[in-house]
Amino acid sequence: MERFGPAEGSPDLVIEVPHGATETQDYLRLEARLQGEQPADLVAFFHVNTDVGAPELATSVASKLSARGVAVLVLRCRVPRTFVDTNRRLDTDPGLAETNAVSGRITPGLAPWLTQPEDQALLVELHRQYTLAVEAVLADALPQAGLLLLHSYAPRSVDVEVTERIVDDLRAAYEPDKAETWPLRPPIDLIHRLPDGRSLQPVGFFEALNRAFDGVELVGDNLSYPLHPVTMAHGHAIRWPGRVVCLEVRRDLLADPFVPLKPVRISSCKVDRLARPLTDVVEARLL
């Protein structure tokens, strides 16, 4: 947790980066605690699977808002979703799990290569500790405060199942003759609709975001995926409708440059370019 702006009182805005374990050391630190053998070169999947650039964008927005007198609390998860995803419910019922498998768009909460009971227990406990900490912050701050959930995704939507062969399958998918055939994702996507199409965004947020980013980047209207019931984001948006914003940002707009399967350097200039209009809209529509 990192606080920006006035030190006293509840925050005016909470920014959460649930996939904020973006540094190689985050991966290595947790891998060293696991007893079971992991797929070869799994760290390559980590570099595709984590939301690189999202923590830097969160910090930039928080800094800009704090300069305007806004109190911001940034929550960053350092547990790699390569092993357990803290934006997933682990208590899903069979119906949700079936929907999840059919959709093919939601990665699992607990990675399928984790077969040791001791490893599973450790990761479930880390998931519990993180989600309880977030819940405590949000229960205190919302609905008076707003919640901004920041994610980043790879430039192209690569259709590869999350199995023990994930690294080999990703390398094949990113071969030069194959990589450019995958669909290009929106530069920025506002995720605000439930699977049935209902919107839970703050009033006018999408329209304001479009105006602010005009000439900067195009903003998608929930083009990537819905607020799925297996995600923690879905629960937040349902509990506090109109007070939660979830954004995906394409990683090539943050990285300098984006390279799949490897660590990337984040460009402070690129981050600032996106943070400035986002800050204005968050201040106007979420605070």
C-alpha distance (Angstrom), angle and dihedral (degrees) to the residues before:
residue distance angle dihedral
M1 . . .
E2 3.79 . .
R3 3.78 124.3 .
F4 3.81 123.4 -147.5
G5 3.80 127.5 -172.1
P6 3.81 125.4 2.1
A7 3.80 110.0 21.8
E8 3.80 97.3 -150.5
G9 3.79 128.8 75.2
S10 3.79 133.5 11.5
P11 3.80 117.3 -38.7
D12 3.79 120.0 -99.3
L13 3.80 89.7 -144.4
V14 3.79 135.1 23.1
I15 3.80 117.2 -157.7
E16 3.80 114.8 -165.6
V17 3.80 125.4 -167.1
P18 3.82 101.8 -173.2
H19 3.82 92.5 177.7
G20 3.79 94.0 46.1
A21 3.82 97.5 130.4
T22 3.81 92.0 105.2
E23 3.80 103.3 142.7
T24 3.81 123.2 88.5
Q25 3.80 88.9 -124.8
D26 3.82 89.8 60.6
Y27 3.79 88.1 60.2
L28 3.80 96.6 42.6
R29 3.81 93.1 47.4
L30 3.79 93.3 57.6
E31 3.81 96.2 36.3
A32 3.81 88.4 58.5
R33 3.81 89.5 59.4
L34 3.80 94.3 54.6
Q35 3.80 121.2 93.5
G36 3.79 100.4 -160.3
E37 3.79 125.1 79.9
Q38 3.80 115.2 -101.0
P39 3.83 126.7 -146.0
A40 3.79 112.7 -82.6
D41 3.82 114.6 -84.0
L42 3.81 91.7 0.4
V43 3.80 88.2 159.4
A44 3.82 86.8 75.8
F45 3.80 88.5 62.8
F46 3.81 88.9 47.5
H47 3.81 89.8 59.8
V48 3.82 90.6 53.6
N49 3.78 95.5 38.9
T50 3.80 100.9 50.7
D51 3.81 126.5 81.2
V52 3.78 99.2 -113.7
G53 3.81 112.4 -172.3
A54 3.80 94.7 22.4
P55 3.84 94.6 98.2
E56 3.80 91.1 50.4
L57 3.80 91.2 49.3
A58 3.81 90.2 49.2
T59 3.80 91.6 51.6
S60 3.80 92.5 47.3
V61 3.81 93.3 51.4
A62 3.80 91.0 45.3
S63 3.81 92.0 50.4
K64 3.79 92.8 49.6
L65 3.80 92.8 48.1
S66 3.79 92.9 46.3
A67 3.82 88.8 55.4
R68 3.81 85.4 60.6
G69 3.80 92.4 52.5
V70 3.81 96.7 -97.5
A71 3.81 118.3 140.9
V72 3.80 110.1 -134.4
L73 3.79 130.5 -177.5
V74 3.81 116.4 -161.5
L75 3.81 117.3 -157.7
R76 3.80 115.0 -164.7
C77 3.80 122.8 -177.3
R78 3.82 113.0 -143.7
V79 3.83 94.4 -172.5
P80 3.84 107.6 105.3
R81 3.79 114.1 -121.9
T82 3.82 85.0 -144.0
F83 3.81 83.5 86.0
V84 3.83 106.1 21.1
D85 3.79 129.1 1.0
T86 3.79 114.8 -138.3
N87 3.81 89.8 -165.2
R88 3.81 89.6 64.9
R89 3.76 130.1 80.1
L90 3.79 110.2 -124.5
D91 3.81 92.6 -163.9
T92 3.80 96.8 65.8
D93 3.78 117.8 150.0
P94 3.84 122.0 -124.7
G95 3.81 91.9 -98.4
L96 3.79 92.5 57.4
A97 3.78 91.7 44.7
E98 3.81 90.5 52.8
T99 3.80 91.6 49.3
N100 3.76 88.2 48.1
A101 3.81 92.9 53.3
V102 3.79 93.6 46.1
S103 3.79 94.5 49.5
G104 3.80 92.6 52.2
R105 3.80 89.7 -159.8
I106 3.79 103.3 94.5
T107 3.79 117.8 74.3
P108 3.82 116.8 -139.2
G109 3.78 123.6 -92.0
L110 3.81 94.3 -131.6
A111 3.81 117.0 35.1
P112 3.83 114.4 -112.6
W113 3.83 93.6 -132.1
L114 3.82 91.3 66.3
T115 3.80 101.4 96.5
Q116 3.81 101.3 151.2
P117 3.84 112.0 97.3
E118 3.81 89.8 -144.2
D119 3.80 91.3 55.8
Q120 3.78 92.6 46.7
A121 3.80 90.9 50.1
L122 3.82 91.9 50.0
L123 3.80 93.3 50.1
V124 3.79 94.2 44.8
E125 3.80 88.1 52.9
L126 3.81 92.7 49.4
H127 3.81 88.4 49.5
R128 3.81 89.9 50.4
Q129 3.80 93.8 49.1
Y130 3.80 93.8 49.1
T131 3.80 97.3 44.4
L132 3.82 91.8 46.6
A133 3.81 90.2 51.6
V134 3.80 90.8 50.7
E135 3.79 91.6 46.1
A136 3.80 91.1 53.2
V137 3.80 92.0 51.7
L138 3.79 94.0 46.5
A139 3.80 94.7 45.0
D140 3.79 88.5 56.5
A141 3.82 98.5 41.3
L142 3.83 106.1 36.6
P143 2.99 141.7 110.2
Q144 3.81 89.9 18.0
A145 3.81 89.3 52.3
G146 3.78 126.7 47.9
L147 3.81 126.9 -121.5
L148 3.81 122.2 -137.7
L149 3.81 115.8 -169.6
L150 3.80 112.3 -162.5
H151 3.80 125.6 -161.9
S152 3.77 136.8 161.8
Y153 3.79 128.1 -152.3
A154 3.78 136.7 -165.4
P155 3.82 113.9 -90.8
R156 3.79 93.7 -110.4
S157 3.78 131.6 44.8
V158 3.80 102.6 -120.1
D159 3.80 113.5 -165.2
V160 3.81 102.3 -141.6
E161 3.80 124.5 138.6
V162 3.79 119.2 -126.1
T163 3.82 101.8 -115.2
E164 3.80 137.1 129.7
R165 3.82 86.4 -81.7
I166 3.79 93.0 57.9
V167 3.82 96.8 119.0
D168 3.82 95.2 48.9
D169 3.80 91.2 45.0
L170 3.81 92.4 49.5
R171 3.80 92.5 49.1
A172 3.79 88.9 53.1
A173 3.80 91.3 46.7
Y174 3.81 91.5 52.0
E175 3.81 95.6 49.3
P176 3.86 108.2 129.6
D177 3.80 94.0 -111.4
K178 3.82 91.3 49.8
A179 3.80 106.7 34.4
E180 3.80 96.9 73.5
T181 3.81 92.4 52.1
W182 3.82 94.0 68.7
P183 3.84 116.8 95.5
L184 3.81 115.7 -91.7
R185 3.78 112.6 -121.9
P186 3.82 124.7 -133.7
P187 3.82 113.6 -87.8
I188 3.80 89.1 -122.9
D189 3.79 126.1 8.2
L190 3.80 126.2 -167.1
I191 3.81 107.2 -146.3
H192 3.79 105.7 -157.0
R193 3.80 109.9 126.7
L194 3.79 129.7 94.4
P195 3.83 118.0 -134.3
D196 3.83 88.1 -94.9
G197 3.82 90.7 57.7
R198 3.81 99.5 -105.6
S199 3.79 114.6 142.4
L200 3.81 122.7 -134.4
Q201 3.81 98.1 179.6
P202 3.81 123.6 125.4
V203 3.81 110.2 -89.1
G204 3.79 110.5 -78.6
F205 3.80 95.1 -3.3
F206 3.81 96.4 130.1
E207 3.79 92.9 47.6
A208 3.81 91.6 48.2
L209 3.81 91.0 47.4
N210 3.79 90.9 51.5
R211 3.77 92.1 51.2
A212 3.80 93.1 46.7
F213 3.81 93.2 49.5
D214 3.80 95.3 43.4
G215 3.78 105.0 131.6
V216 3.81 91.2 10.4
E217 3.81 105.8 68.2
L218 3.79 138.1 -30.3
V219 3.80 116.8 -102.5
G220 3.79 119.9 -143.3
D221 3.79 122.7 -141.4
N222 3.81 99.6 -132.0
L223 3.81 93.1 -52.3
S224 3.82 98.4 148.7
Y225 3.81 107.0 51.6
P226 3.82 139.6 -34.8
L227 3.79 128.6 -106.0
H228 3.79 93.0 -83.3
P229 3.83 119.5 -150.5
V230 3.82 91.5 -125.8
T231 3.81 90.9 64.0
M232 3.77 127.3 87.3
A233 3.82 87.8 -136.4
H234 3.80 89.2 64.2
G235 3.80 90.5 55.4
H236 3.80 92.5 49.3
A237 3.81 93.0 49.0
I238 3.81 92.2 47.6
R239 3.80 92.3 48.9
W240 3.81 95.1 45.8
P241 3.83 107.7 25.8
G242 3.78 112.9 -169.2
R243 3.81 92.2 16.7
V244 3.82 99.5 77.6
V245 3.80 129.2 74.0
C246 3.81 123.4 -174.0
L247 3.81 118.7 -167.3
E248 3.79 134.1 -175.7
V249 3.82 117.7 -160.4
R250 3.79 122.9 -167.9
R251 3.79 110.4 -114.1
D252 3.77 96.7 -134.7
L253 3.82 86.5 65.3
L254 3.80 89.2 60.0
A255 3.81 105.5 30.3
D256 3.79 126.6 76.7
P257 2.98 90.1 -126.8
F258 3.82 121.3 -11.4
V259 3.81 111.4 -132.6
P260 3.82 118.8 177.4
L261 3.82 120.4 -123.8
K262 3.81 93.9 11.1
P263 3.82 137.9 82.8
V264 3.80 113.0 -87.2
R265 3.78 134.2 -157.5
I266 3.81 117.0 -121.9
S267 3.80 116.8 -133.2
S268 3.81 113.3 -132.9
C269 3.82 89.0 -157.1
K270 3.80 92.2 54.7
V271 3.79 91.3 46.5
D272 3.81 92.0 50.4
R273 3.80 91.2 48.1
L274 3.81 90.2 60.3
A275 3.79 97.8 33.8
R276 3.81 95.2 59.5
P277 3.83 98.2 62.8
L278 3.80 92.1 35.1
T279 3.80 90.6 54.6
D280 3.80 91.6 52.7
V281 3.79 93.2 51.6
V282 3.79 94.6 44.7
E283 3.79 90.5 51.5
A284 3.80 92.9 47.9
R285 3.81 100.3 41.1
L286 3.82 109.6 22.8
L287 3.80 105.7 36.5
